[in-house]
Amino acid sequence: MSLKDLPAEMRPREKLLARGGAALSDVELLALLLRTGLPGKGVFDLAEQVLLEFKGFAGLLQAEAADLKRIKGLGPAKRAEIAAVVEMARRALAQPLRAAPVFDAPQKVKDYLALHLGTRAQEVFALLFLDGQHRLIALEEMFHGSLTQTSVYPREVVRRALELNAGAVILAHNHPLC
């Protein structure tokens, strides 16, 4: 079904403006961003295909612009728009984590690192440098490896922690095959 075929109050844009974003389904929300479908495939079908391919918005947030290429109907403009929204979401989620003492629970550290390291295709050894109140000083990717390995130099880790006057350090390693 085309957006034009829907009554005005059922169209995603009008529905969002009248009732707020929570009134839209995931498919409607993505269809609003996509705006158009393909010949023979409406925008709702395209939105549903994208959500199925990436297993919902959580998977879409982990996708890179290049991952979107495999879906027919997502040309450069739509891929760029989705990538921009994904990046805005990542930044919005990361913003409060920079200023507040939020690294007081393992789950908070895991969530933060998933935002920053979750999409890497190669192994990365990163460090979270924290002050005495467990606020983030810096997240640095100190060592990069291949698909299956990376070398870590403890001397460099300690040197950098001392340079930043870190009160605590969290070592993080992603594994792209997991």
Stockholm file with secondary structure:
# STOCKHOLM 1.0

chainA/1-178         MSLKDLPAEMRPREKLLARGGAALSDVELLALLLRTGLPGKGVFDLAEQVLLEFKGFAGLLQAEAADLKRIKGLGPAKRAEIAAVVEMARRALAQPLRAAPVFDAPQKVKDYLALHLGTRAQEVFALLFLDGQHRLIALEEMFHGSLTQTSVYPREVVRRALELNAGAVILAHNHPLC
#=GR chainA/1-178 SS CCGGGSCGGGSHHHHHHHHCGGGSCHHHHHHHHHCCCBTTBCHHHHHHHHHHHTTSHHHHHHCCGGGGGGSTTCCHHHHHHHHHHHHHHHHHHHHHHHHSCCCSSHHHHHHHHHHHHTTCSSCEEEEEEECTTSCEEEEEEEEECCSSCCCCCHHHHHHHHHHTTCSEEEEEECCTTC
#=GC SS_cons         CCGGGSCGGGSHHHHHHHHCGGGSCHHHHHHHHHCCCBTTBCHHHHHHHHHHHTTSHHHHHHCCGGGGGGSTTCCHHHHHHHHHHHHHHHHHHHHHHHHSCCCSSHHHHHHHHHHHHTTCSSCEEEEEEECTTSCEEEEEEEEECCSSCCCCCHHHHHHHHHHTTCSEEEEEECCTTC
//
